[in-house]
């Protein structure tokens, strides 16, 4: 088994900003097995982890994999429990899943006995900017599902613009940027504008207040994102939220992601599959488990100046996988060479 790690700095189409941070490039780490099977790790714009933490976690995880005699389906479960950083686990899980897929000539979701990805419709993100620029972006957006980043001082200036948006579904993500008082007011105002899905209105310490903050807006669903990473987090907050946003880099890969999704659905909660700013390699695991979800926020590759792999296609909001996806997305070698960071 040959294991390699590739660090890349990927430029974005435009600056990506949330209530707690911003960037115009994104550093990602690829884990590569036998020069073919690839996984990806990408941290949060503001929550991290740092590049050094991700790289150290991948190095430690690869050392653990080298001790194994072979790579089997059980290896995926073992990776989910590796004592390393979750984004590193996600990258190794993607790499191993793609290896199992390629070597068995089965689709990645078939390896895990999941349904075929069909009907996947993703939102596209309007990031934090000056109100006039955000309003312009909202009006000009061609996507039918828009997620607006809020959680900043000028949120209220965006509200009136939503009246002019027709034939589009609007979702909002505050990234924990609202106080309880502002969250209560914004949820009320947004519900009047027809917004039904709001992510992380406050920080995790105030999650138990969410049912009160929602008040009589019973048709609004409050989705926990930053607050939930694993089953322990879910057990603590489940009774307070309407759903959870599962990201591979938070939960540590697809095995843990499936467990979270199934538990949430059993409890009557909605499941959103989200992503960091990352390539189609990074969002692949979420796409493979799409049969377990209700909402999709998998626009990471759309935000990049160049995607670095082939096999997953975007047709505005619709995401489809090629028939040749066995073994996972295939790297675009010419693009990779442009963005490798030593």
C-alpha positions as a Markdown table, in Angstrom:
| # | Residue | x | y | z |
|---|---|---|---|---|
| 1 | Unk | 0.0 | 0.0 | 0.0 |
| 2 | Unk | 1.3 | 3.4 | -1.0 |
| 3 | Unk | 0.0 | 6.4 | 1.0 |
| 4 | Unk | 0.6 | 10.0 | 0.0 |
| 5 | Unk | -0.6 | 13.4 | 1.3 |
| 6 | Unk | -0.9 | 16.4 | -1.0 |
| 7 | Unk | -1.4 | 19.9 | 0.4 |
| 8 | Unk | -3.2 | 22.3 | -2.0 |
| 9 | Unk | -4.2 | 26.0 | -1.9 |
| 10 | Unk | -7.3 | 26.5 | -4.0 |
| 11 | Unk | -8.4 | 30.0 | -5.0 |
| 12 | Unk | -12.1 | 30.8 | -4.8 |
| 13 | Unk | -14.3 | 32.5 | -7.3 |
| 14 | Unk | -14.8 | 35.3 | -4.8 |
| 15 | Unk | -14.2 | 36.0 | -1.2 |
| 16 | Unk | -16.1 | 33.7 | 1.1 |
| 17 | Unk | -17.2 | 35.3 | 4.4 |
| 18 | Unk | -19.3 | 34.2 | 7.3 |
| 19 | Unk | -20.1 | 36.0 | 10.6 |
| 20 | Unk | -16.9 | 34.8 | 12.2 |
| 21 | Unk | -14.3 | 34.8 | 9.4 |
| 22 | Unk | -13.5 | 35.1 | 5.7 |
| 23 | Unk | -11.0 | 33.9 | 3.1 |
| 24 | Unk | -10.4 | 34.1 | -0.7 |
| 25 | Unk | -8.4 | 30.8 | -0.9 |
| 26 | Unk | -8.8 | 27.5 | 0.8 |
| 27 | Unk | -6.2 | 25.0 | 1.9 |
| 28 | Unk | -7.1 | 21.4 | 1.6 |
| 29 | Unk | -5.3 | 18.1 | 2.1 |
| 30 | Unk | -5.7 | 15.1 | -0.2 |
| 31 | Unk | -5.0 | 11.6 | 1.1 |
| 32 | Unk | -4.1 | 9.3 | -1.8 |
| 33 | Unk | -3.9 | 5.5 | -1.8 |
| 34 | Unk | -1.9 | 3.7 | -4.5 |
| 35 | Unk | -1.9 | 6.9 | -6.6 |
| 36 | Unk | -5.6 | 6.6 | -7.4 |
| 37 | Unk | -8.0 | 6.5 | -4.5 |
| 38 | Unk | -8.4 | 9.9 | -2.9 |
| 39 | Unk | -10.0 | 11.6 | 0.2 |
| 40 | Unk | -10.0 | 15.2 | 1.3 |
| 41 | Unk | -9.7 | 17.2 | 4.5 |
| 42 | Unk | -10.8 | 20.8 | 4.7 |
| 43 | Unk | -11.2 | 22.9 | 7.9 |
| 44 | Unk | -13.8 | 25.5 | 8.7 |
| 45 | Unk | -13.2 | 29.1 | 7.8 |
| 46 | Unk | -13.4 | 30.2 | 11.4 |
| 47 | Unk | -13.6 | 27.1 | 13.6 |
| 48 | Unk | -10.5 | 25.4 | 12.1 |
| 49 | Unk | -8.8 | 23.1 | 12.8 |
| 50 | Unk | -5.4 | 24.6 | 11.7 |
| 51 | Unk | -3.5 | 23.2 | 8.7 |
| 52 | Unk | -0.9 | 21.9 | 11.1 |
| 53 | Unk | -3.5 | 20.0 | 13.1 |
| 54 | Unk | -5.1 | 18.4 | 10.0 |
| 55 | Unk | -1.7 | 17.4 | 8.6 |
| 56 | Unk | -0.6 | 15.9 | 11.9 |
| 57 | Unk | -3.8 | 13.9 | 12.2 |
| 58 | Unk | -3.5 | 12.5 | 8.7 |
| 59 | Unk | 0.1 | 11.5 | 9.4 |
| 60 | Unk | -0.9 | 9.7 | 12.5 |
| 61 | Unk | -3.9 | 8.1 | 10.8 |
| 62 | Unk | -1.7 | 6.8 | 7.9 |
| 63 | Unk | 0.7 | 5.4 | 10.5 |
| 64 | Unk | -2.2 | 3.4 | 12.0 |
| 65 | Unk | -3.3 | 2.2 | 8.6 |
| 66 | Unk | 0.2 | 1.0 | 7.8 |
| 67 | Unk | 0.0 | -1.4 | 10.7 |
| 68 | Unk | -2.9 | -3.3 | 9.1 |
| 69 | Unk | -2.3 | -6.3 | 6.9 |
| 70 | Unk | -5.0 | -5.3 | 4.5 |
| 71 | Unk | -7.7 | -2.7 | 3.8 |
| 72 | Unk | -11.2 | -4.2 | 4.3 |
| 73 | Unk | -14.7 | -2.9 | 5.0 |
| 74 | Unk | -13.9 | -3.2 | 8.7 |
| 75 | Unk | -11.1 | -0.6 | 8.2 |
| 76 | Unk | -13.8 | 2.1 | 7.6 |
| 77 | Unk | -15.3 | 1.4 | 11.0 |
| 78 | Unk | -11.8 | 1.4 | 12.6 |
| 79 | Unk | -10.9 | 4.8 | 11.1 |
| 80 | Unk | -14.1 | 6.3 | 12.5 |
| 81 | Unk | -12.6 | 5.6 | 16.0 |
| 82 | Unk | -9.0 | 6.7 | 15.3 |
| 83 | Unk | -7.9 | 9.1 | 18.1 |
| 84 | Unk | -7.1 | 11.8 | 15.5 |
| 85 | Unk | -8.6 | 15.1 | 14.3 |
| 86 | Unk | -12.1 | 14.5 | 12.7 |
| 87 | Unk | -11.2 | 16.2 | 9.4 |
| 88 | Unk | -8.2 | 13.8 | 9.1 |
| 89 | Unk | -10.5 | 10.9 | 9.8 |
| 90 | Unk | -12.9 | 12.1 | 7.0 |
| 91 | Unk | -10.1 | 12.3 | 4.5 |
| 92 | Unk | -8.9 | 8.8 | 5.4 |
| 93 | Unk | -12.5 | 7.4 | 5.3 |
| 94 | Unk | -13.0 | 8.9 | 1.8 |
| 95 | Unk | -9.8 | 7.4 | 0.6 |
| 96 | Unk | -10.5 | 3.9 | 2.0 |
| 97 | Unk | -14.1 | 3.9 | 0.8 |
| 98 | Unk | -12.9 | 4.8 | -2.7 |
| 99 | Unk | -10.3 | 2.0 | -2.5 |
| 100 | Unk | -13.0 | -0.5 | -1.5 |
| 101 | Unk | -15.2 | 0.7 | -4.3 |
| 102 | Unk | -12.5 | 0.5 | -7.0 |
| 103 | Unk | -11.2 | -2.9 | -5.9 |
| 104 | Unk | -14.6 | -4.5 | -5.7 |
| 105 | Unk | -16.0 | -2.7 | -8.9 |
| 106 | Unk | -19.0 | -1.5 | -6.9 |
| 107 | Unk | -20.3 | 2.0 | -6.5 |
| 108 | Unk | -19.2 | 3.6 | -3.2 |
| 109 | Unk | -22.8 | 3.7 | -1.8 |
| 110 | Unk | -23.2 | 0.0 | -2.7 |
| 111 | Unk | -20.1 | -0.8 | -0.5 |
| 112 | Unk | -22.1 | 0.7 | 2.4 |
| 113 | Unk | -25.5 | -0.8 | 1.3 |
| 114 | Unk | -27.0 | 2.7 | 0.8 |
| 115 | Unk | -29.4 | 3.9 | -1.8 |
| 116 | Unk | -28.3 | 5.4 | -5.1 |
| 117 | Unk | -27.9 | 9.2 | -5.0 |
| 118 | Unk | -30.8 | 10.6 | -6.9 |
| 119 | Unk | -32.8 | 13.8 | -6.6 |
| 120 | Unk | -30.0 | 15.7 | -4.8 |
| 121 | Unk | -30.7 | 19.4 | -5.0 |
| 122 | Unk | -28.2 | 21.7 | -3.2 |
| 123 | Unk | -28.4 | 25.2 | -2.0 |
| 124 | Unk | -25.8 | 27.8 | -3.1 |
| 125 | Unk | -24.3 | 30.2 | -0.6 |
| 126 | Unk | -24.5 | 34.0 | -0.6 |
| 127 | Unk | -21.7 | 34.9 | 1.8 |
| 128 | Unk | -21.4 | 37.9 | 4.1 |
| 129 | Unk | -20.7 | 41.1 | 2.3 |
| 130 | Unk | -21.9 | 44.7 | 2.2 |
| 131 | Unk | -25.7 | 44.7 | 2.2 |
| 132 | Unk | -25.9 | 46.2 | -1.3 |
| 133 | Unk | -23.6 | 43.5 | -2.6 |
| 134 | Unk | -25.5 | 40.7 | -0.9 |
| 135 | Unk | -28.8 | 42.0 | -2.2 |
| 136 | Unk | -27.4 | 42.2 | -5.7 |
| 137 | Unk | -26.1 | 38.6 | -5.4 |
| 138 | Unk | -29.4 | 37.4 | -4.1 |
| 139 | Unk | -31.4 | 39.0 | -7.0 |
| 140 | Unk | -29.0 | 37.8 | -9.6 |
| 141 | Unk | -28.5 | 34.3 | -8.4 |
| 142 | Unk | -29.7 | 31.7 | -10.9 |
| 143 | Unk | -30.0 | 28.9 | -8.3 |
| 144 | Unk | -33.5 | 28.1 | -7.1 |
| 145 | Unk | -32.3 | 27.3 | -3.5 |
| 146 | Unk | -30.2 | 30.1 | -1.9 |
| 147 | Unk | -28.6 | 30.0 | 1.5 |
| 148 | Unk | -27.9 | 33.5 | 2.9 |
| 149 | Unk | -25.1 | 33.9 | 5.4 |
| 150 | Unk | -26.2 | 36.2 | 8.3 |
| 151 | Unk | -25.1 | 36.8 | 11.8 |
| 152 | Unk | -23.7 | 40.3 | 11.3 |
| 153 | Unk | -24.7 | 43.8 | 12.3 |
| 154 | Unk | -26.4 | 44.7 | 9.0 |
| 155 | Unk | -28.7 | 41.6 | 8.7 |
| 156 | Unk | -31.8 | 43.7 | 9.0 |
| 157 | Unk | -30.9 | 45.5 | 5.8 |
| 158 | Unk | -31.2 | 42.3 | 3.9 |
| 159 | Unk | -34.8 | 41.5 | 4.9 |
| 160 | Unk | -36.7 | 43.9 | 2.6 |
| 161 | Unk | -34.8 | 42.5 | -0.4 |
| 162 | Unk | -36.3 | 39.1 | 0.2 |
| 163 | Unk | -39.8 | 40.4 | -0.7 |
| 164 | Unk | -38.5 | 40.8 | -4.3 |
| 165 | Unk | -37.3 | 37.2 | -4.5 |
| 166 | Unk | -39.8 | 34.9 | -6.2 |
| 167 | Unk | -39.7 | 31.3 | -7.3 |
| 168 | Unk | -36.7 | 30.6 | -5.0 |
| 169 | Unk | -36.3 | 28.9 | -1.7 |
| 170 | Unk | -34.4 | 31.0 | 0.8 |
| 171 | Unk | -32.5 | 29.4 | 3.7 |
| 172 | Unk | -30.5 | 31.3 | 6.3 |
| 173 | Unk | -27.3 | 30.4 | 8.2 |
| 174 | Unk | -26.3 | 32.7 | 11.1 |
| 175 | Unk | -23.2 | 30.6 | 12.1 |
| 176 | Unk | -24.0 | 31.3 | 15.7 |
| 177 | Unk | -23.7 | 35.0 | 15.2 |
| 178 | Unk | -26.9 | 36.2 | 16.8 |
| 179 | Unk | -27.6 | 36.9 | 20.5 |
| 180 | Unk | -30.7 | 35.3 | 21.8 |
| 181 | Unk | -32.6 | 38.6 | 21.6 |
| 182 | Unk | -31.6 | 39.2 | 18.0 |
| 183 | Unk | -32.2 | 35.5 | 17.1 |
| 184 | Unk | -35.8 | 35.8 | 18.4 |
| 185 | Unk | -36.4 | 38.9 | 16.3 |
| 186 | Unk | -34.7 | 37.6 | 13.2 |
| 187 | Unk | -36.5 | 34.3 | 13.3 |
| 188 | Unk | -39.8 | 36.1 | 13.6 |
| 189 | Unk | -39.0 | 38.5 | 10.7 |
| 190 | Unk | -37.6 | 35.7 | 8.5 |
| 191 | Unk | -40.6 | 33.5 | 9.0 |
| 192 | Unk | -42.8 | 36.3 | 7.7 |
| 193 | Unk | -40.6 | 36.4 | 4.6 |
| 194 | Unk | -41.3 | 32.7 | 4.0 |
| 195 | Unk | -37.9 | 31.4 | 5.3 |
| 196 | Unk | -38.4 | 27.9 | 6.7 |
| 197 | Unk | -34.9 | 26.7 | 7.4 |
| 198 | Unk | -32.5 | 28.6 | 9.7 |
| 199 | Unk | -29.1 | 27.2 | 10.7 |
| 200 | Unk | -27.3 | 27.8 | 14.0 |
| 201 | Unk | -29.1 | 31.0 | 15.1 |
| 202 | Unk | -27.0 | 31.3 | 18.3 |
| 203 | Unk | -23.9 | 29.7 | 19.7 |
| 204 | Unk | -24.1 | 26.2 | 21.2 |
| 205 | Unk | -24.4 | 27.4 | 24.7 |
| 206 | Unk | -27.9 | 28.8 | 24.1 |
| 207 | Unk | -29.3 | 25.8 | 22.1 |
| 208 | Unk | -31.7 | 25.0 | 24.9 |
| 209 | Unk | -33.3 | 28.4 | 24.2 |
| 210 | Unk | -34.1 | 27.7 | 20.6 |
| 211 | Unk | -37.7 | 26.4 | 21.1 |
| 212 | Unk | -38.5 | 29.7 | 22.9 |
| 213 | Unk | -36.7 | 31.8 | 20.3 |
| 214 | Unk | -38.8 | 30.2 | 17.6 |
| 215 | Unk | -42.0 | 31.1 | 19.4 |
| 216 | Unk | -45.1 | 30.6 | 17.2 |
| 217 | Unk | -43.1 | 30.2 | 14.0 |
| 218 | Unk | -43.8 | 26.5 | 14.1 |
| 219 | Unk | -43.1 | 26.0 | 10.4 |
| 220 | Unk | -39.5 | 27.2 | 10.8 |
| 221 | Unk | -36.9 | 24.5 | 11.3 |
| 222 | Unk | -33.9 | 25.4 | 13.4 |
| 223 | Unk | -30.9 | 23.3 | 12.3 |
| 224 | Unk | -27.9 | 22.7 | 14.5 |
| 225 | Unk | -24.6 | 22.9 | 12.7 |
| 226 | Unk | -21.6 | 24.0 | 14.7 |
| 227 | Unk | -23.3 | 22.6 | 17.8 |
| 228 | Unk | -23.3 | 19.0 | 16.7 |
| 229 | Unk | -20.2 | 16.9 | 15.8 |
| 230 | Unk | -20.9 | 13.5 | 17.2 |
| 231 | Unk | -23.4 | 11.3 | 19.0 |
| 232 | Unk | -22.6 | 12.8 | 22.3 |
| 233 | Unk | -23.4 | 16.3 | 21.1 |
| 234 | Unk | -26.6 | 15.1 | 19.5 |
| 235 | Unk | -27.8 | 13.4 | 22.7 |
| 236 | Unk | -27.3 | 16.7 | 24.5 |
| 237 | Unk | -29.1 | 19.0 | 22.1 |
| 238 | Unk | -31.6 | 16.8 | 20.2 |
| 239 | Unk | -34.7 | 17.8 | 22.2 |
| 240 | Unk | -34.0 | 21.5 | 21.5 |
| 241 | Unk | -33.6 | 21.4 | 17.7 |
| 242 | Unk | -35.6 | 20.5 | 14.6 |
| 243 | Unk | -32.6 | 19.0 | 12.7 |
| 244 | Unk | -28.9 | 18.7 | 12.3 |
| 245 | Unk | -26.3 | 19.6 | 9.7 |
| 246 | Unk | -23.9 | 16.7 | 9.2 |
| 247 | Unk | -20.5 | 17.5 | 7.7 |
| 248 | Unk | -17.8 | 14.9 | 7.2 |
| 249 | Unk | -15.1 | 17.1 | 8.6 |
| 250 | Unk | -17.0 | 17.5 | 11.8 |
| 251 | Unk | -18.1 | 14.0 | 12.4 |
| 252 | Unk | -15.1 | 12.2 | 11.1 |
| 253 | Unk | -16.3 | 10.5 | 8.0 |
| 254 | Unk | -19.2 | 8.6 | 6.5 |
| 255 | Unk | -19.6 | 5.8 | 9.1 |
| 256 | Unk | -20.2 | 8.3 | 11.9 |
| 257 | Unk | -22.3 | 10.5 | 9.5 |
| 258 | Unk | -24.6 | 7.6 | 8.7 |
| 259 | Unk | -25.0 | 6.8 | 12.5 |
| 260 | Unk | -25.9 | 10.4 | 13.2 |
| 261 | Unk | -28.3 | 10.6 | 10.3 |
| 262 | Unk | -30.2 | 7.4 | 11.2 |
| 263 | Unk | -30.5 | 8.4 | 14.8 |
| 264 | Unk | -31.8 | 11.8 | 13.9 |
| 265 | Unk | -34.3 | 10.5 | 11.5 |
| 266 | Unk | -35.5 | 7.9 | 14.0 |
| 267 | Unk | -36.1 | 10.8 | 16.4 |
| 268 | Unk | -38.2 | 12.6 | 13.8 |
| 269 | Unk | -35.5 | 15.2 | 13.1 |
| 270 | Unk | -34.5 | 16.7 | 9.7 |
| 271 | Unk | -31.1 | 15.9 | 8.3 |
| 272 | Unk | -29.0 | 18.3 | 6.3 |
| 273 | Unk | -25.8 | 17.3 | 4.6 |
| 274 | Unk | -23.3 | 20.2 | 4.5 |
| 275 | Unk | -19.7 | 20.8 | 3.5 |
| 276 | Unk | -16.8 | 23.1 | 4.0 |
| 277 | Unk | -15.4 | 25.1 | 1.1 |
| 278 | Unk | -13.9 | 22.0 | -0.6 |
| 279 | Unk | -13.7 | 20.1 | -3.9 |
| 280 | Unk | -16.0 | 17.4 | -5.2 |
| 281 | Unk | -13.7 | 14.9 | -3.5 |
| 282 | Unk | -14.6 | 16.4 | -0.2 |
| 283 | Unk | -18.3 | 16.4 | -0.8 |
| 284 | Unk | -18.3 | 12.9 | -2.3 |
| 285 | Unk | -19.0 | 11.0 | 1.0 |
| 286 | Unk | -22.0 | 13.2 | 1.7 |
| 287 | Unk | -23.3 | 12.6 | -1.7 |
| 288 | Unk | -23.0 | 8.8 | -1.3 |
| 289 | Unk | -25.2 | 9.0 | 1.9 |
| 290 | Unk | -27.7 | 11.4 | 0.3 |
| 291 | Unk | -30.5 | 8.8 | 0.7 |
| 292 | Unk | -30.3 | 9.5 | 4.5 |
| 293 | Unk | -31.0 | 13.2 | 4.2 |
| 294 | Unk | -33.7 | 15.8 | 3.7 |
| 295 | Unk | -31.7 | 18.9 | 2.8 |
| 296 | Unk | -28.4 | 19.4 | 1.0 |
| 297 | Unk | -25.9 | 22.2 | 1.2 |
| 298 | Unk | -23.1 | 20.8 | -0.9 |
| 299 | Unk | -22.0 | 23.8 | -2.9 |
| 300 | Unk | -18.3 | 23.7 | -1.9 |
| 301 | Unk | -17.0 | 22.8 | -5.4 |
| 302 | Unk | -19.1 | 25.6 | -7.0 |
| 303 | Unk | -17.3 | 28.2 | -4.8 |
| 304 | Unk | -13.9 | 27.2 | -6.1 |
| 305 | Unk | -12.3 | 28.8 | -9.2 |
| 306 | Unk | -11.5 | 25.3 | -10.3 |
| 307 | Unk | -12.7 | 21.9 | -9.1 |
| 308 | Unk | -9.8 | 19.5 | -8.9 |
| 309 | Unk | -11.6 | 16.2 | -9.8 |
| 310 | Unk | -14.1 | 14.7 | -12.3 |
| 311 | Unk | -17.0 | 12.4 | -11.6 |
| 312 | Unk | -19.5 | 14.6 | -9.8 |
| 313 | Unk | -21.5 | 17.1 | -12.0 |
| 314 | Unk | -23.5 | 20.2 | -11.0 |
| 315 | Unk | -26.4 | 21.4 | -13.1 |
| 316 | Unk | -27.3 | 24.5 | -11.1 |
| 317 | Unk | -28.9 | 23.0 | -7.9 |
| 318 | Unk | -28.9 | 19.4 | -9.1 |
| 319 | Unk | -25.9 | 17.1 | -8.3 |
| 320 | Unk | -25.3 | 13.9 | -10.3 |
| 321 | Unk | -22.6 | 11.3 | -10.2 |
| 322 | Unk | -21.1 | 9.8 | -13.4 |
| 323 | Unk | -21.5 | 6.1 | -14.1 |
| 324 | Unk | -17.7 | 5.9 | -13.9 |
| 325 | Unk | -17.6 | 7.1 | -10.2 |
| 326 | Unk | -16.5 | 3.6 | -9.1 |
| 327 | Unk | -13.3 | 4.2 | -7.2 |
| 328 | Unk | -14.3 | 7.8 | -6.5 |
| 329 | Unk | -13.8 | 11.1 | -8.4 |
| 330 | Unk | -10.7 | 11.2 | -10.6 |
| 331 | Unk | -8.1 | 13.9 | -10.1 |
| 332 | Unk | -7.6 | 16.5 | -12.8 |
| 333 | Unk | -3.8 | 16.2 | -12.9 |
| 334 | Unk | -3.3 | 19.5 | -14.8 |
| 335 | Unk | -5.4 | 21.4 | -12.2 |
| 336 | Unk | -3.6 | 19.7 | -9.3 |
| 337 | Unk | -0.2 | 20.8 | -10.6 |
| 338 | Unk | -1.3 | 24.5 | -10.5 |
| 339 | Unk | -2.3 | 24.5 | -6.9 |
| 340 | Unk | 0.0 | 22.1 | -5.0 |
| 341 | Unk | 1.6 | 23.8 | -2.0 |
| 342 | Unk | 5.0 | 22.6 | -0.9 |
